[in-house]
């Protein structure tokens, strides 16, 4: 798929930013693989947003991702998209662009917002809106050492390949099995909410094509 065709598909298939609502409902969640499970925290969902920056390069589309700093109190060292909680009065787009600037110095003026992917509920009580942005070239970035250990690019085709996805699980201290999505590219292990958001974006753009075969292979394993 050419860069122009991809850009057109994103603009066509994503939700327009004007459709965003502060108290929206999740379309995807950590509980898709864990029906009947409950959130780890009580109370209303806290609004958050992440930026999925798609970069047009000579080698095709690539996606900017980060590895969280080892000094953070939670999700230490995990791979993520730039993002975080909304400040009072912010929209999802405003928060995603602000967080990307604060975390890796991505200039908001370099990002063309193409739309929103499906809202995602996390087990930790966040309602995350993925904001998809387009960059015409790889930007010069400066990670904030307090938040980001590393910023890197992953080929779009890798993230969108359903064969890359795995369904894995861990055992909680209480002996409960929790399932999650994951994928590995080179030495990057992408899992949990980030992998779930990637999968949700793939489904929104390309539908169920290829996913049924993946599920059959997993069940057989």
C-alpha positions as CSV (number, residue, x, y, z in Angstrom):
1,X,0.0,0.0,0.0
2,X,1.4,3.4,-1.0
3,X,1.8,6.2,1.5
4,X,-0.9,8.2,-0.1
5,X,-3.3,5.3,-0.1
6,X,-2.6,4.6,3.5
7,X,-3.1,8.3,4.4
8,X,-6.4,8.3,2.6
9,X,-7.6,5.1,4.3
10,X,-6.7,6.5,7.7
11,X,-8.7,9.7,7.0
12,X,-11.6,7.6,5.7
13,X,-11.8,4.9,8.4
14,X,-11.0,6.9,11.6
15,X,-13.4,8.9,13.6
16,X,-13.3,12.7,13.1
17,X,-12.0,14.5,16.1
18,X,-15.3,16.4,16.4
19,X,-17.0,13.2,17.4
20,X,-14.9,12.9,20.5
21,X,-16.8,13.1,23.8
22,X,-15.2,13.5,27.3
23,X,-17.5,10.8,28.8
24,X,-17.5,8.5,25.8
25,X,-17.8,4.7,26.1
26,X,-15.0,2.2,25.4
27,X,-15.2,0.2,22.2
28,X,-12.2,-2.1,23.1
29,X,-10.7,-3.0,26.5
30,X,-8.4,-5.1,28.5
31,X,-11.5,-7.2,29.2
32,X,-12.1,-8.3,25.7
33,X,-9.8,-11.3,26.5
34,X,-10.9,-11.4,30.1
35,X,-14.7,-11.5,30.2
36,X,-16.1,-11.2,33.7
37,X,-13.0,-9.7,35.1
38,X,-13.2,-6.5,37.1
39,X,-11.0,-3.3,37.0
40,X,-8.1,-3.2,39.5
41,X,-9.3,0.2,40.7
42,X,-12.8,1.6,41.5
43,X,-14.4,4.8,40.4
44,X,-15.2,6.5,37.1
45,X,-12.9,6.0,34.1
46,X,-10.2,8.7,33.9
47,X,-9.9,10.2,30.4
48,X,-6.5,9.9,28.7
49,X,-5.1,10.1,25.2
50,X,-2.2,8.7,23.2
51,X,-0.7,9.9,19.9
52,X,0.0,7.3,17.2
53,X,2.5,9.2,15.0
54,X,2.6,7.6,11.5
55,X,5.7,8.8,9.7
56,X,6.1,8.9,5.9
57,X,9.6,7.7,5.0
58,X,11.4,6.5,1.9
59,X,11.1,3.0,3.3
60,X,7.3,3.3,3.8
61,X,5.2,4.2,6.8
62,X,6.7,3.8,10.2
63,X,5.2,4.5,13.7
64,X,6.9,6.4,16.5
65,X,6.9,4.6,19.8
66,X,8.7,5.1,23.2
67,X,10.2,3.0,25.9
68,X,9.2,4.4,29.3
69,X,11.9,5.6,31.7
70,X,13.2,3.1,34.3
71,X,12.6,5.7,37.0
72,X,8.9,5.9,36.5
73,X,6.6,4.7,39.3
74,X,4.4,2.5,37.0
75,X,4.8,0.6,33.7
76,X,8.6,1.0,34.0
77,X,10.4,0.2,30.8
78,X,7.3,-0.7,28.9
79,X,6.8,0.3,25.2
80,X,4.1,2.8,24.7
81,X,2.8,5.7,22.6
82,X,3.3,9.2,23.8
83,X,0.3,10.1,26.0
84,X,-1.3,10.5,29.4
85,X,-4.2,11.9,31.3
86,X,-6.2,14.9,30.0
87,X,-5.8,18.2,31.7
88,X,-9.0,20.0,32.7
89,X,-10.6,21.5,29.6
90,X,-8.5,19.6,27.1
91,X,-9.7,17.5,24.2
92,X,-8.2,14.1,23.4
93,X,-6.3,15.7,20.4
94,X,-4.9,18.5,22.6
95,X,-3.8,16.1,25.3
96,X,-2.1,13.7,22.8
97,X,-0.2,16.5,21.1
98,X,0.8,18.1,24.4
99,X,2.0,14.8,25.8
100,X,4.1,14.1,22.7
101,X,5.7,17.5,23.0
102,X,6.4,17.0,26.7
103,X,7.7,13.5,26.3
104,X,9.8,13.6,23.1
105,X,9.6,17.2,21.9
106,X,7.5,16.3,18.9
107,X,6.4,19.7,17.4
108,X,2.6,19.7,17.2
109,X,2.9,21.8,14.0
110,X,4.6,18.8,12.3
111,X,1.6,16.6,13.0
112,X,-1.5,16.4,10.8
113,X,-4.2,14.8,12.9
114,X,-6.1,12.3,10.7
115,X,-8.7,11.1,13.2
116,X,-9.4,8.9,16.3
117,X,-9.2,5.2,16.7
118,X,-11.5,3.3,19.1
119,X,-11.6,4.3,22.7
120,X,-9.9,1.7,25.0
121,X,-10.6,0.9,28.6
122,X,-7.7,-0.2,30.7
123,X,-7.7,-2.4,33.7
124,X,-6.2,0.4,35.7
125,X,-9.3,2.6,35.1
126,X,-8.4,4.8,32.1
127,X,-10.4,5.5,29.0
128,X,-7.7,6.0,26.4
129,X,-8.5,7.8,23.1
130,X,-5.9,7.0,20.4
131,X,-5.2,10.0,18.2
132,X,-3.6,9.1,14.8
133,X,-1.3,11.8,13.4
134,X,0.6,11.9,10.1
135,X,4.2,13.2,9.7
136,X,5.7,13.9,6.3
137,X,9.3,13.1,7.5
138,X,11.0,11.6,10.5
139,X,11.3,14.4,13.1
140,X,14.3,15.3,15.3
141,X,13.2,14.3,18.8
142,X,14.6,14.8,22.3
143,X,13.2,12.4,24.8
144,X,12.5,13.8,28.3
145,X,14.8,11.7,30.6
146,X,12.2,11.8,33.4
147,X,9.6,10.0,31.2
148,X,11.2,8.4,28.2
149,X,14.3,6.1,28.0
150,X,14.2,5.8,24.2
151,X,12.2,6.7,21.2
152,X,12.2,4.6,18.0
153,X,10.3,3.7,14.9
154,X,8.5,0.4,14.0
155,X,7.4,-0.4,10.4
156,X,3.7,0.1,9.9
157,X,3.4,-3.2,8.1
158,X,4.8,-5.0,11.2
159,X,2.3,-3.5,13.6
160,X,-0.6,-4.2,11.2
161,X,0.3,-7.8,10.4
162,X,-2.1,-10.0,12.3
163,X,0.4,-12.9,12.3
164,X,2.6,-10.8,14.6
165,X,0.0,-10.8,17.4
166,X,0.2,-13.4,20.2
167,X,-2.3,-14.0,22.9
168,X,-0.4,-14.5,26.2
169,X,-1.3,-14.6,29.9
170,X,0.2,-14.0,33.3
171,X,-0.9,-15.3,36.7
172,X,-1.8,-12.7,39.3
173,X,-0.7,-13.1,43.0
174,X,-4.3,-14.3,43.6
175,X,-3.9,-17.0,41.1
176,X,-6.1,-15.4,38.4
177,X,-5.1,-15.8,34.8
178,X,-5.0,-12.5,32.9
179,X,-4.8,-12.6,29.1
180,X,-3.3,-9.9,26.9
181,X,-2.1,-9.2,23.4
182,X,1.6,-8.9,22.5
183,X,3.9,-8.7,19.5
184,X,7.7,-8.6,19.2
185,X,9.7,-6.7,16.6
186,X,13.5,-7.2,16.8
187,X,14.2,-6.7,20.5
188,X,11.0,-4.7,21.2
189,X,8.3,-6.5,23.2
190,X,5.0,-4.6,22.8
191,X,2.2,-5.9,25.1
192,X,-0.8,-5.0,27.2
193,X,-2.7,-1.8,26.5
194,X,-0.3,-0.7,23.7
195,X,-0.7,-4.0,21.8
196,X,-4.4,-3.9,22.4
197,X,-4.6,-0.4,20.9
198,X,-2.5,-1.5,17.9
199,X,-4.9,-4.4,17.3
200,X,-8.0,-2.2,17.6
201,X,-6.5,0.2,15.0
202,X,-5.9,-2.7,12.7
203,X,-9.4,-4.0,13.0
204,X,-10.8,-0.5,12.4
205,X,-8.8,-0.1,9.2
206,X,-8.9,-3.5,7.8
207,X,-11.7,-5.4,9.5
208,X,-11.6,-9.0,10.4
209,X,-9.5,-10.1,7.4
210,X,-6.8,-12.4,8.6
211,X,-7.9,-12.3,12.3
212,X,-10.0,-15.5,12.1
213,X,-7.0,-17.5,10.8
214,X,-4.9,-16.1,13.6
215,X,-7.4,-17.1,16.2
216,X,-7.7,-20.6,14.7
217,X,-3.9,-21.0,14.9
218,X,-3.8,-19.9,18.5
219,X,-6.6,-22.3,19.5
220,X,-4.8,-25.1,17.8
221,X,-1.6,-24.2,19.7
